[in-house]
Amino acid sequence: MNLSRVLWTSGLTLAVILSAQSSFAQAVPSKEPSSTHIFPAGGRRGTAVPVRIGTEAMPPGANLRLWGDGVRAAESLGERVKPRYEPSARRPPRDADAVGANMSYPTEWASEFNIAADAPLGTAAWRVTCGWGGTRVRPFLIGDLPEFLETESNSTAERAERVNLPVTINGQIAGERDIDCFVFSATSGQLVIADLFAARIGSPLDPVVELFAADGRKVRAEVSRVADDNRLSFRIPGAGDYVLQIANVSFRGGPEFVYRVTLSDAEQAEKNQLADRTTTSGHALSSDAGIRTTERLTPTEVLRLPAAIQGHFLKADSEDSFRILAKKDEFIAIECRPASLSSIAMPISVLEDATGRALAKASGAESVDRACLIEWKAPADGEYRLRVRDLQHGTRGGPEFAYRLSVRQAQPDFQLSLSPDYVNVTQGNRTDLDVTAKRFGGFTGPIDLSITGLPEGVTFEPPRIADNQTSLKLVLKAIDDTRPTDATLRLIGNAMIANQPVEHAASVASLAEAATANSVQLTVQHKPIFKLTCNEAYQYGHRGTIYPYAMQIERLGGFDGEIHVQLCERQVQDLDGIEVVETLIPPGVTEFKNLVYLPETMHASVQHHCRPYSQVWATFTDKWGQRQSMLSICDKRNMIRTMPTVVKLKSLDEHVTARPGTTVRCQLVLDRTPNFDGAMVIELIEPPARTGFMAERVRIEAGQTRTEMVIRIDDSANCLPDLSLRFRAVGQLREDVTVISEAAIPVRLEP
């Protein structure tokens, strides 16, 4: 609902009233800015791709940071956009207070990614920053197939959008119970492969993908896993049209439920896999280590060290066995890990003696990167047997369970890993990162740390990982006068091993690993310039009104500029249609009324109260001449218990009949209660005038109940099959409380 327009229609003005109210603390959503998605999640080489970037707690004018050869975009996000999504089914609202869950209503911003014709296939990366912090790094995929963007409504087979193979489809399960349908033609016996990206691009979507023939019969799929996503193979039973259906398993939805699916035949799918394939980097192997597959290694053949083997757990009961000859006190390192980022293997390694007695065991479930490591000293000369299987042994197997095994003499060494892949630190404050040190081959010495890319005024501690230490908190500190900026950091570890200096850069896990190259993105935040608060005590307002809730702004650091108020994108309660009118607070003002819209359609029997969080933002120029945008989330909620509506707009017509080039008359009535006898202005709000439907506003005077609306329909009007006329009545319950009621009338189209 355009509430600003409602207030303009009713003539309501914002009142700034002095007040002092007590408050008490309650749970509050996270105040850090974040990104939720990008749509589409990728694009084709040689094209300009308009995108929508989703954020939370991010003010307008934020910076867009982009990494990737051959990919360019404007350095700031564009205007806020509000695309039309599939409406969610009406249902009782959920309240997340008990579990502290975050309910997200992300804002989307316009941008455009320009992809060069020679841009490398694979992954670019992006993040968003502002004066109040930065977001995690997210991927943007670059392909070379034709791209298709879904449009709503395509939730039934009859409305399925036609695509031609091969194609990459970009979609969003943007409404609860939304289903996306696409139709394509295929030949008998053709193998069609659907490679879906959701988890791999950070989407919360848990997709259900099904294929149906024209007669509604479901086509059987062979499902394999690529990382945490599915790749489905369909053998087409007969020539004709087929409908691909994509939904979310839990029937949840939202703009952030983004997916990207490539539909192709087997040959094209293999090309796509080769282009997307990225292997992980494990502990360094000897340069002369050969790569052998388990299929070529006979049960009687002995592993010659150093050795590297690539294998698969192809069946549910697959277990690979290897013979190892070792001398007494020989120190051997055995590492087994997923063969690539797309592998879902979680290996388990067991080392046994000649009698079958287990000498050592390691599981990938105990490691973040799913790698298992055994470092073992042979107790005696002899032959030993290494068994390798997957954690899901006995239940699942397949080509996606690929692993890489290395066996070598253990050498003293170390690895560093760092998380997360982004961090924010406020001027004059501190934050920390988690550092993990893996030690190999008996190395126990200290590791000296250094960081490249630190901005002036930012320091870190401690400078060293102590003897035998395997984890620590790396603290970043910013002095009061640190210039707000963004920086790319890399952590380097140095140690003396066998009297030789050894240096390793820390690895950093990220959704866009290839593009950001084991780095941490730092944003130095500007100090807060304001704080929003209110009295968190219940007040009472009627459903179908805009309620003025008293709030206060504490201005900090001498900031005296104008401030914008809006609804927070993070809530701990279903909004159920609740909105906050976006309001501009003039310079110097510290107390104001927040305008909270309580829709007449709220579930009164389930949610008889309203508890939204609000946020404020402003732009200013800092002492370094940099344009900054800042945002603050209120630490308390607007607590309103709702009462029944005071008036209801109704139609005396069950439906109206219309066609282009005609005039329609609608009879409307106000069902008043004793609480409201005032005048109201009624207008046609849907369809909008630009589509060819026009009507003059009508005023119903105080005490009156009936009126007629005359709607003129242009000859060129766009008349959709499910057309309805929606009217809105606006009045004043009292000087500072606006009353709103709406009514819809179905339209039957004449031939």
Secondary structure as UniProt FT lines:
FT   HELIX           3..10
FT   STRAND          34..39
FT   STRAND          42..44
FT   TURN            45..46
FT   STRAND          48..56
FT   TURN            60..61
FT   STRAND          63..67
FT   TURN            69..70
FT   STRAND          71..72
FT   STRAND          80..81
FT   TURN            97..100
FT   STRAND          103..104
FT   STRAND          107..115
FT   TURN            117..118
FT   STRAND          122..130
FT   TURN            131..132
FT   STRAND          133..134
FT   STRAND          138..143
FT   STRAND          147..149
FT   HELIX           157..159
FT   STRAND          161..162
FT   STRAND          167..172
FT   TURN            176..177
FT   STRAND          180..186
FT   TURN            188..189
FT   STRAND          191..197
FT   HELIX           199..201
FT   STRAND          207..213
FT   TURN            214..215
FT   STRAND          221..226
FT   TURN            227..228
FT   STRAND          229..235
FT   STRAND          240..248
FT   TURN            249..250
FT   TURN            255..256
FT   STRAND          258..265
FT   HELIX           266..276
FT   TURN            287..288
FT   STRAND          290..293
FT   HELIX           294..296
FT   TURN            299..300
FT   STRAND          302..303
FT   STRAND          307..312
FT   TURN            316..317
FT   STRAND          319..326
FT   TURN            328..329
FT   STRAND          331..338
FT   TURN            341..342
FT   STRAND          347..352
FT   TURN            354..355
FT   STRAND          358..363
FT   HELIX           364..366
FT   TURN            368..369
FT   STRAND          372..377
FT   STRAND          382..390
FT   TURN            391..395
FT   TURN            399..400
FT   STRAND          402..409
FT   STRAND          413..419
FT   STRAND          422..426
FT   TURN            427..428
FT   STRAND          430..440
FT   TURN            441..442
FT   STRAND          447..452
FT   TURN            456..457
FT   STRAND          458..461
FT   STRAND          464..465
FT   TURN            467..468
FT   STRAND          471..478
FT   TURN            480..481
FT   STRAND          486..497
FT   TURN            498..499
FT   STRAND          500..505
FT   STRAND          507..508
FT   TURN            511..512
FT   HELIX           513..516
FT   STRAND          520..525
FT   STRAND          530..534
FT   STRAND          539..542
FT   TURN            543..544
FT   STRAND          545..555
FT   TURN            557..558
FT   STRAND          563..567
FT   STRAND          570..571
FT   TURN            576..577
FT   STRAND          579..580
FT   STRAND          583..585
FT   TURN            587..588
FT   STRAND          591..598
FT   TURN            600..601
FT   TURN            604..606
FT   STRAND          609..610
FT   STRAND          614..621
FT   TURN            623..624
FT   STRAND          627..633
FT   STRAND          640..643
FT   STRAND          647..651
FT   STRAND          656..658
FT   TURN            660..661
FT   STRAND          663..672
FT   TURN            674..675
FT   STRAND          680..686
FT   HELIX           689..691
FT   STRAND          693..694
FT   STRAND          698..700
FT   TURN            702..703
FT   STRAND          706..713
FT   TURN            715..716
FT   TURN            721..722
FT   STRAND          724..734
FT   TURN            735..736
FT   STRAND          737..749
//
